[in-house]
Amino acid sequence: MVKGRGETSASYAVNASADAADTALKRGGPVQLLSPNGVRVDGRMPHESRFVYLKTGAVTAAAGSAYAEVGQTKVIVSVFGPRESYKAEAFSGIGRLNCHVQYALFATSVRGKASQGQEEKEFPVMLHKALEGAVMLHTFPKTTVDIFAIILQSGGGDLAAVISCASMALADAGIAMYDLVPAVSACCVGKEVLLDTALEEEKWSDGEMMVTCMASRNEVTQLKITGQWPGAITKDALNLSLDACAKLADVMRACLKEQAEGDEDE
Amino acid sequence: MTIVGEGAEGSAATAAMEVEAFKRLYPLQFYERYLDQSVRPDGRPLNRARPTSVNLGAIPTAEGSALVKIGHTTMLAGVKLEVVVPSTTAPDQGQLAVDFQMPTICSPLVRPGRPAEVAWSVSEQLSNALSSSNFVNLQQLCIVPGKAAWIAYVDVYCLDADGSLLDAALLAAVAALTHLQLPAVKVTEAGRVVPLTSQNVDGDQEEEISEKKSEDQIVKSRQRLERRPVPIGLTCVKHKNHLLADPSAEEESTLQTSLTVVMDSSDRLVSFYKPGGAVTATSATVKDCIDLAKKRVIEVKDLLEEAYEEAFGAEMMVE
């Protein structure tokens, strides 16, 4: 949905203040993220999450694995171990997590584009930090649990999908955790918060936020805010995201339960 | 481990435990007991391949894509197109670039930064099989001779490695290429290739397959690749007198001699690959393998047809 410049600023003026429209113009955003009647590019309402499909046990060769589809984003996470730590690593009384995230070459509209950016280097670090607090590392001393992820299709909110999927895979592998770790991203356009960012929105929004939390313990494990956020709506966005996380956690738990019941029947 | 006085259920559990222990301690003898009865631990007869499925169009960001499963072995192939200047040696041909990857998720043996050795050999065999079978008519990938042509990047990802990797990778690559559609493009006077959007093409033009010249502009319509004989692979493992088709990872690692045959659907032998191993293959074995591969080709070809009809059936009726 590409519009001319004049139209973009006009439609922004409907939803947001004039200066917000100016920022969008300065950044050259040709895409209208919110239609005049408040509908998003993919037809969702601002506070509506995308359709989620989750499945555990996607990779039989792994100790635990999960496949997640969040809107157009498709990821697979495999968990191996606990197994022997690398020889070069120093002794550790508690367990280690080793994370690795990669994009498939055809995941983006231009082939191999994602591999050239910083994402592939940043994602493993973020994934590690998001899960570290939730995994009971003391239950597998001296060993390493490998968490490997591949993004098959990039459709926005990639890291959030990877983190949610990884905690499902950890549960599938039987690694002890305090709670599941759902993750949700949000972005802001002018003074409007858009929940569960899609690809277009990720590219053209003014600011982005990603929250990962342990929903039933009500603890945030990771919070990342970038870009321009008007102070007043940051808190709203955080509450919205936490609420979405809690809902996602219910879906994740239901999926794991279903899987476990299916296994019992066999 | 002994369990006393647990009744029938307990003794069954003990028996299962003993079988498991026997399998771990003496894997070869474990397999031989089965093979002598002409059956495999998973219940298959020796010459039967695992259940196979083909799904076209799994990844919308790729111009062509396919998800293939043979037993647990899962392959995802995507084809991306880019415009390049054709090489001077073949100015009327496009290019095909095939790559096989085993990401860290697919097997406990692959670690980040250390690609599995098997990935290299599969990658090599895969691109050899595709180029020597002439499955893709490279001339069809040409847009303007000497000026512009498509390069089709075929990237095959192994999502779950459970044996017979080449067979599954080749099937995925072939399926993704049958799913591929070359987009409608026009070449401007300056020689740039631009996509045709629905606004500047009317319905009649889109249906036409041949290229059309009007006012120094070359318009190429949307098209699928020409259907050619399909190369299909079958891996077998040989142990003593037994020949097992489509081995799982466990069978491959226990019974070490493997043979891979690639044949195309018009019964031509594309390649035969036997990378050493403990057992030497006699000409009778080679012949047996080829016979098995012939049967497999028929099965797989039907699967491909079904998948194709499922993906494009409705569209074909409209045409």
Interface residues (C-beta under 8 A of the other chain):
Chain A: A58 V59 T60 A61 A62 A63 S65 Q72 K74 I76 V77 S78 F80 R83 H100 Q102 A104 L105 F106 A107 T108 S109 R111 D146 F148 A149 I150 L152 Q153 S154
Chain B: I59 P60 T61 A62 S65 H72 T74 L76 G78 V79 K80 E82 D99 Q101 P103 T104 I105 C106 S107 P108 R111 P112 Y153 D155 Y157 L159 D160 A161 D162 A249
